[in-house]
Amino acid sequence: MSQKYNNLMDIIYERKSVRKFDPAYKIDRATIDEMLTEATQAPSSSNLQSWRFMVIQDDETKKNIQKFSFNLQQIETSSALIAVIGDTEAYHNIDEIYHRNLEAGFIDQVNMERQISNAKALYPNAPFEARLNIANFDAGLISMQFMLIAKAKGLDTVCMGGFDKDQFAKQFGLDKRYVPLVLIALGKAAAPAYGSTRLPLEDLMLQPANNK
Ligand SMILES: Cc1cc2nc3c(=O)[nH]c(=O)nc-3n(C[C@H](O)[C@H](O)[C@H](O)COP(=O)(O)O)c2cc1C
């Protein structure tokens, strides 16, 4: 799929959450896979890439998700729903990820073994909540990246946390290690985004505490 925008600033300012898509607009799976592959260039904690995806395009499945979601219109009219799911056991891929770096010539054997041993000491022993927190953060980065990529291609998105995550996991038979985090509706806008403002930067600046 060709680019509509090339300038990153245009993409950043043009991306807005769209809540009504053209239901007749189809996006083929290869295009979505290409966008997801591009999105996976996002950084992640120790490069463990704890994001997992489900791509939902059929109406029947979308209807089922609507039953436990507060976002009826955007789900119904979207061309696809991307479920971004956190893998709280992404550490199972430690060996593969670091060996790939070795094969690509990015790291030598000694450093690879050191990194593998550090990662294996840290992640499997971390509490579930800590691993979920990491997966959540990684998912946020890849979701943002995906939404900007979609915008660059002239598509629109809305990120949604408003759905019953337990129901989602149940419906798709997800193992407990996989935690649904957000759904991203993807499609062609049929109505403009509501528009939204941002707080001025000075409201966002915290002053370092004076400990004297
Ligand atoms: C983690 C997250 C969850 C969100 N959940 C929902 C949602 O359930 N339904 C919805 O309509 N919008 C949802 N949004 C979209 C926000 O409301 C929207 O990003 C915000 O109002 C700013 O508007 P903009 O995206 O158009 O700039 C969510 C956004 C994020 C980042």
The ligand as an SDF file (V2000), in Angstrom:
LIG
                    3D

 31 33  0  0  0  0  0  0  0  0999 V2000
   -4.9880    3.1800   25.8560 C   0  0  0  0  0  0  0  0  0  0  0  0
   -6.1070    3.9200   25.1610 C   0  0  0  0  0  0  0  0  0  0  0  0
   -7.4020    3.4730   25.2910 C   0  0  0  0  0  0  0  0  0  0  0  0
   -8.4530    4.0980   24.6210 C   0  0  0  0  0  0  0  0  0  0  0  0
   -9.7070    3.5860   24.6940 N   0  0  0  0  0  0  0  0  0  0  0  0
  -10.6890    4.1220   23.9440 C   0  0  0  0  0  0  0  0  0  0  0  0
  -11.9710    3.5080   23.8920 C   0  0  0  0  0  0  0  0  0  0  0  0
  -12.2100    2.4770   24.5200 O   0  0  0  0  0  0  0  0  0  0  0  0
  -12.9210    4.0770   23.1210 N   0  0  0  0  0  0  0  0  0  0  0  0
  -12.6770    5.1960   22.3920 C   0  0  0  0  0  0  0  0  0  0  0  0
  -13.5790    5.6600   21.6920 O   0  0  0  0  0  0  0  0  0  0  0  0
  -11.4650    5.8090   22.3970 N   0  0  0  0  0  0  0  0  0  0  0  0
  -10.4690    5.2850   23.1480 C   0  0  0  0  0  0  0  0  0  0  0  0
   -9.2140    5.8620   23.1400 N   0  0  0  0  0  0  0  0  0  0  0  0
   -8.9580    7.0450   22.3170 C   0  0  0  0  0  0  0  0  0  0  0  0
   -8.7910    8.3150   23.1670 C   0  0  0  0  0  0  0  0  0  0  0  0
  -10.0300    8.7220   23.6720 O   0  0  0  0  0  0  0  0  0  0  0  0
   -8.1500    9.3990   22.2960 C   0  0  0  0  0  0  0  0  0  0  0  0
   -6.8650    8.9900   21.9030 O   0  0  0  0  0  0  0  0  0  0  0  0
   -8.0280   10.7430   23.0030 C   0  0  0  0  0  0  0  0  0  0  0  0
   -9.3060   11.2750   23.3080 O   0  0  0  0  0  0  0  0  0  0  0  0
   -7.2690   11.7800   22.1750 C   0  0  0  0  0  0  0  0  0  0  0  0
   -7.8990   11.9390   20.9140 O   0  0  0  0  0  0  0  0  0  0  0  0
   -7.1240   11.6580   19.5440 P   0  0  0  0  0  0  0  0  0  0  0  0
   -6.6610   10.2390   19.5480 O   0  0  0  0  0  0  0  0  0  0  0  0
   -8.1590   11.8890   18.4830 O   0  0  0  0  0  0  0  0  0  0  0  0
   -5.9690   12.6020   19.4370 O   0  0  0  0  0  0  0  0  0  0  0  0
   -8.1840    5.2610   23.8230 C   0  0  0  0  0  0  0  0  0  0  0  0
   -6.8610    5.7040   23.6990 C   0  0  0  0  0  0  0  0  0  0  0  0
   -5.8340    5.0450   24.3380 C   0  0  0  0  0  0  0  0  0  0  0  0
   -4.4020    5.5330   24.1570 C   0  0  0  0  0  0  0  0  0  0  0  0
  1  2  1  0
  2  3  1  0
  2 30  2  0
  3  4  2  0
  4  5  1  0
  4 28  1  0
  5  6  2  0
  6  7  1  0
  6 13  1  0
  7  8  2  0
  7  9  1  0
  9 10  1  0
 10 11  2  0
 10 12  1  0
 12 13  2  0
 13 14  1  0
 14 15  1  0
 14 28  1  0
 15 16  1  0
 16 17  1  0
 16 18  1  0
 18 19  1  0
 18 20  1  0
 20 21  1  0
 20 22  1  0
 22 23  1  0
 23 24  1  0
 24 25  2  0
 24 26  1  0
 24 27  1  0
 28 29  2  0
 29 30  1  0
 30 31  1  0
M  END
$$$$
